[in-house]
Amino acid sequence: MTESKSIPNTSLNLIKKGKFYFIYEDSKEWILEDKTKRGLEVKEKTNDPERNVLSDKGMIYDMDGKGNKVNIRWFYPKDKFLLQTVEQNAQIMEKRYLEIQEITCPSD
């Protein structure tokens, strides 16, 4: 299992960034971080079945106090994934957030 990393970390290189994401690189992994979840405390590390990679999860609470587990970052092993795959997943996330932003804040 991958150790939890403090992002950003001096051993990580920033490869690419978007409005809503960062992609970092270390010697063994590509790391995709959701900027909107940055700063959340990591509550658990689990396998993300949608992407089939290890992910850090945190907790966001709704107005009723109900906690919802959310992915903060995903760890893509370099021996199994190309950077292009990570970038494609980042663009999907970026598009989703831009659509939400357009609906909720059309003037931004």
Sine and cosine of phi, psi and omega as CSV:
sin_phi,cos_phi,sin_psi,cos_psi,sin_omega,cos_omega
0.00,0.00,0.61,-0.79,0.00,-1.00
-0.96,0.27,0.64,-0.77,0.08,-1.00
-0.94,0.35,0.48,-0.88,0.09,-1.00
-0.94,0.33,0.73,-0.69,-0.03,-1.00
-0.95,-0.31,0.56,-0.83,0.14,-0.99
-1.00,0.05,0.87,-0.49,-0.05,-1.00
-0.97,-0.24,0.72,-0.70,-0.17,0.99
-0.96,0.26,0.40,-0.92,-0.05,-1.00
-0.73,-0.68,0.59,-0.81,-0.05,-1.00
-0.90,0.44,-0.36,0.93,0.02,-1.00
-1.00,0.10,-0.06,1.00,0.00,-1.00
-0.97,-0.26,0.65,-0.76,0.06,-1.00
-0.97,-0.23,0.75,-0.66,0.10,-1.00
-0.96,0.26,0.86,-0.51,-0.04,-1.00
-1.00,-0.10,-0.69,0.72,-0.08,-1.00
-0.40,-0.92,0.50,-0.87,0.09,-1.00
-0.63,-0.77,0.52,-0.85,0.09,-1.00
-0.84,-0.54,-0.13,-0.99,0.01,-1.00
-0.91,0.42,-0.55,0.84,-0.10,-0.99
-0.86,-0.51,0.16,0.99,-0.03,-1.00
-0.49,-0.87,0.33,-0.94,0.20,-0.98
-0.80,-0.59,0.57,-0.82,0.19,-0.98
-0.86,-0.50,0.85,-0.53,0.03,-1.00
-0.93,-0.36,0.26,-0.96,0.06,-1.00
-0.72,-0.70,0.69,-0.73,0.26,-0.97
-0.83,-0.56,-0.19,-0.98,-0.12,-0.99
-0.92,0.40,-0.43,0.90,-0.09,-1.00
-0.88,-0.48,-0.24,0.97,-0.15,-0.99
-0.64,-0.77,0.42,-0.91,0.29,-0.96
-0.99,-0.14,0.68,-0.73,-0.04,-1.00
-0.84,-0.54,0.88,-0.48,0.03,-1.00
-0.98,-0.20,0.85,-0.52,-0.02,-1.00
-0.90,-0.44,0.74,-0.67,0.07,-1.00
-0.99,0.14,0.92,-0.39,-0.03,-1.00
-0.88,0.48,-0.51,0.86,-0.04,-1.00
-0.94,0.33,-0.28,0.96,0.00,-1.00
-0.95,-0.30,0.05,1.00,-0.02,-1.00
-0.86,0.50,0.69,-0.72,0.01,-1.00
1.00,-0.10,-0.24,0.97,0.08,-1.00
-0.93,0.38,0.59,-0.81,0.08,-1.00
-0.95,0.30,0.72,-0.70,0.06,-1.00
-0.96,0.28,0.87,-0.50,0.00,-1.00
-0.99,-0.12,-0.49,0.87,0.01,-1.00
-0.33,-0.94,0.34,-0.94,0.13,-0.99
-0.90,-0.44,0.83,-0.56,0.00,-1.00
-0.63,-0.78,0.23,-0.97,0.09,-1.00
-0.99,0.17,0.78,-0.63,0.09,-1.00
-1.00,0.08,0.95,-0.33,-0.08,-1.00
-0.91,0.42,-0.44,0.90,0.02,-1.00
-0.92,0.39,-0.63,0.78,-0.05,-1.00
-0.95,-0.30,-0.20,0.98,-0.01,-1.00
0.85,0.52,0.70,0.71,0.07,-1.00
-0.66,-0.75,0.32,-0.95,0.07,-1.00
-0.94,0.34,0.62,-0.78,0.04,-1.00
-0.65,-0.76,0.49,-0.87,0.16,-0.99
-1.00,0.03,0.70,-0.72,0.04,-1.00
-0.84,-0.54,0.57,-0.82,0.09,-1.00
-0.81,-0.58,-0.11,-0.99,-0.06,-1.00
-0.82,-0.57,0.75,-0.66,0.13,-0.99
-0.88,-0.48,0.66,-0.75,-0.04,-1.00
-0.95,-0.31,0.68,-0.73,0.03,-1.00
-1.00,0.09,-0.03,-1.00,-0.07,-1.00
-0.90,0.43,-0.36,0.93,0.04,-1.00
-1.00,0.00,0.03,1.00,0.01,-1.00
1.00,0.08,0.09,1.00,0.02,-1.00
-0.98,0.20,0.77,-0.64,0.01,-1.00
-1.00,0.09,0.65,-0.76,0.04,-1.00
-0.81,-0.58,0.82,-0.57,0.05,-1.00
-0.97,0.24,0.72,-0.69,-0.01,-1.00
-0.71,-0.70,0.52,-0.85,0.07,-1.00
-0.97,0.26,0.68,-0.73,0.06,-1.00
-0.98,-0.20,-0.73,0.68,0.00,-1.00
-0.48,-0.88,0.39,-0.92,-0.01,-1.00
-0.84,-0.54,0.60,-0.80,-0.04,-1.00
-0.91,-0.41,0.94,-0.34,-0.03,-1.00
-0.98,-0.20,0.93,-0.38,0.04,-1.00
-0.88,0.48,0.75,-0.67,-0.02,-1.00
-0.90,0.44,-0.46,0.89,-0.02,-1.00
-0.98,0.22,-0.11,0.99,0.01,-1.00
-0.86,-0.50,-0.35,0.94,-0.09,-1.00
-0.75,-0.66,0.64,-0.77,0.13,-0.99
-1.00,0.07,0.43,-0.90,0.07,-1.00
-0.83,0.56,-0.58,0.82,0.00,-1.00
-0.85,0.53,-0.62,0.78,0.03,-1.00
-0.90,0.43,-0.68,0.73,0.02,-1.00
-0.90,0.44,-0.68,0.73,0.03,-1.00
-0.89,0.46,-0.63,0.78,0.03,-1.00
-0.89,0.45,-0.69,0.73,0.04,-1.00
-0.90,0.43,-0.60,0.80,0.05,-1.00
-0.90,0.43,-0.65,0.76,0.00,-1.00
-0.93,0.38,-0.58,0.81,0.07,-1.00
-0.89,0.46,-0.71,0.71,0.03,-1.00
-0.90,0.44,-0.69,0.72,0.00,-1.00
-0.86,0.51,-0.72,0.70,-0.01,-1.00
-0.88,0.47,-0.69,0.72,0.01,-1.00
-0.87,0.49,-0.72,0.70,0.00,-1.00
-0.93,0.37,-0.60,0.80,0.04,-1.00
-0.90,0.43,-0.63,0.78,0.05,-1.00
-0.90,0.44,-0.69,0.73,0.04,-1.00
-0.89,0.45,-0.68,0.74,0.00,-1.00
-0.89,0.45,-0.64,0.76,0.00,-1.00
-0.89,0.45,-0.62,0.79,0.00,-1.00
-0.96,0.30,-0.69,0.73,-0.12,-0.99
-1.00,0.01,-0.45,0.89,-0.05,-1.00
-0.65,-0.76,0.93,0.38,-0.12,-0.99
-0.87,0.49,-0.36,0.93,-0.03,-1.00
-1.00,0.05,-0.15,0.99,-0.04,-1.00
-0.98,0.19,0.00,0.00,0.00,0.00
